[in-house]
Amino acid sequence: MFAEKILSGEKRFEFRRSIYADMDVKVALIYSTSPVKRIVGEFDINEVIFGPPEALWEKTHHSAGIDYLYYSEYFKGRKTAFALVVGNVKRYEIPIDPSVSIFNFTPPQSFMYYPRKSNCVNKREKAQNFKFDF
C-alpha cells in the first residue's frame, strides 16, 4: 500500500518513530510487503526532517499519503517524529526478491542497512549505502 503511494508520487514523506544513525545514507529501497514481498524501487532521501508530531504533520500533511488518524496513532506517546523527504523515485522494471540476495532475509520493522556494492541492485555512483525502508 505505502510502496505504491511512494512510487506514484502521492506519498512524499516516509514517517519514522526513530531515525537511522548513518546520516550518509542517501537512498532508500522500497520494499512492498505481502503479498508482493519484493524490493520494487528506490528513492533519493532529499532530507530528514523532525519535530514534535503535531508540528511535523502541519509541514507534511499535504503529501503524507496517510490520514491524520493513522499518523496520530503511529506517533502516539512520542515527543519527536521523523520524516524522510522523498526525492527522485525509481520503480524497478523487475522487482527484486531480497531473500535471494540477502542470506536469511526477514523484513525489519523499520530499516536496515544494505551495502551498495551488493548484487541486489544496479550500482549508482552517488550513494554508497542503501537504507531499506519498511
C-alpha positions in Angstrom: 0.0 0.0 0.0 2.6 2.6 1.1 5.1 1.4 -1.5 2.7 2.1 -4.4 1.9 5.5 -2.9 5.6 6.4 -2.9 6.0 5.1 -6.4 3.0 7.1 -7.7 4.2 10.3 -6.0 1.2 10.5 -3.7 3.4 9.9 -0.6 6.3 12.4 -0.5 7.2 11.8 3.2 8.2 8.5 4.8 7.5 8.7 8.6 9.6 7.1 11.3 9.5 7.0 15.1 13.2 6.8 15.2 15.9 7.6 12.6 19.0 5.6 11.5 22.4 6.5 12.8 24.3 6.8 9.4 23.2 10.1 8.0 25.4 9.5 4.9 22.6 7.2 3.6 21.1 9.0 0.6 18.9 6.2 -1.0 16.1 4.1 0.4 14.9 0.9 -1.1 11.2 0.5 -1.3 10.0 -2.9 -0.1 6.4 -3.9 -0.8 5.0 -6.2 1.9 2.8 -9.2 1.4 1.6 -10.4 -1.0 4.4 -8.9 -3.2 7.4 -9.3 -0.8 9.8 -7.7 -3.2 12.0 -4.6 -3.5 10.0 -2.6 -6.0 12.1 0.5 -6.3 14.1 3.2 -4.6 14.1 6.8 -3.7 16.6 9.5 -3.0 16.4 10.9 0.5 16.4 14.6 0.0 16.4 15.4 3.7 15.4 14.1 7.1 13.1 16.5 9.0 11.8 16.1 12.5 10.0 17.8 15.3 7.0 17.4 17.6 4.4 15.2 15.9 1.8 17.9 15.5 4.3 20.4 14.0 5.6 17.8 11.6 2.1 16.9 10.5 1.5 20.6 9.7 4.5 20.6 7.4 3.8 17.3 5.7 0.1 16.5 5.7 -0.4 17.7 2.1 1.7 14.8 0.7 1.7 12.4 3.7 -0.1 9.6 1.8 -1.8 8.8 5.1 -4.6 10.3 7.1 -4.3 12.1 10.4 -5.8 9.3 12.4 -3.2 6.8 11.1 -0.4 9.4 11.7 -1.5 10.3 15.2 -1.8 6.6 16.2 1.7 5.9 14.8 3.3 8.7 16.8 1.1 8.3 19.9 3.2 8.9 23.0 6.2 10.2 21.0 7.8 13.6 21.6 9.7 13.6 18.3 8.6 12.5 14.8 10.9 12.0 11.8 10.2 12.1 8.1 12.3 11.2 5.1 11.7 13.7 2.4 11.2 11.6 -0.8 13.2 12.8 -3.7 13.6 11.2 -7.1 11.8 7.8 -7.3 12.8 4.9 -9.4 10.4 1.9 -10.0 12.3 -1.3 -10.8 11.2 -2.9 -14.0 11.8 -6.3 -12.4 11.1 -6.3 -8.6 13.9 -7.9 -6.6 13.3 -10.8 -4.2 15.6 -9.9 -1.3 15.5 -13.5 0.1 17.6 -14.5 -3.0 20.2 -11.8 -2.5 20.3 -11.5 1.3 21.1 -14.5 3.4 18.3 -15.2 6.0 16.4 -12.0 4.9 13.5 -11.1 7.1 11.9 -7.7 6.7 12.9 -5.5 9.6 10.3 -3.5 11.5 11.7 -0.1 10.4 15.0 -0.2 8.4 18.3 -2.0 7.8 21.5 -1.0 6.1 22.5 -2.8 2.9 25.8 -2.2 1.2 25.7 -0.5 -2.2 28.3 -2.9 -3.5 25.9 -5.9 -3.4 24.5 -7.6 -6.4 21.0 -6.8 -5.2 20.6 -3.7 -7.3 22.4 -1.8 -10.0 25.1 0.5 -8.7 24.6 4.2 -8.7 27.6 6.4 -8.2 26.1 8.9 -5.8 25.3 6.6 -2.9 27.4 4.1 -1.1 24.7 2.5 1.1 21.0 1.9 0.9 18.5 2.0 3.7 15.7 -0.5 3.4 12.5 1.4 4.4 9.5 -0.6 5.6 
